[in-house]
Amino acid sequence: MRLVKTESGQRVLKDRSVPLTPRQRAAFILFDGRNTVDQVLAATSPVGVTPGDIDQLLQLGLLEAPAPALAAEEIPPPAPAPVAALPTATAERTRQQRFDEAYAIATRLTGGRGMRDFRLSLAVEQATSYEQLRSLARRIRDAVGDEAFAPLDRALND
């Protein structure tokens, strides 16, 4: 069985408005519609995720079964990713502003990588400061490549 984050689940992932245990959060991140429940349980077994943790995510309304796939001709083209407006050259950004912008980019870059970079995705999700996120920059660049990393580099360093 495959599960995906609900709209509410996407919001909770970003704003952390529903307290989740570290185990639940680790499993929650991996539910993207591509991984089965068994695959997520296997990937998170080192941190002790149980079927009960996943049941709780379902009961909280954070996960659901994906909608049936549409026929290829019915699938709308993906919307372009929103591009954050860059601050003007005269405005000096605070570390918190840099973190907020960079965190959104870093979670987008690492969140869609599934099982390949599970630990990196977790590290990004757990980052709470500019310095912590900056310390992960090299690992993110190595995982996604220079071209995909460029917006994150600008957010961290411009």
Buried (B, 14 or more C-beta within 10 A) or exposed (E): EBBBBBEBBEBBBEEEEBEBEEBBBBBBBBBBEEBEBEBBBEBBEEBEBBEEBBEBBBEBEBBBEEEEEEEEEEEEEEEEEEEBEEEEEEEEBEEEBBBBBBBBBBBBBBBEBBBEBBEBBBBBBEBEEBEBBBEBBEBBBEBBEEEBBEBBBBBBEE
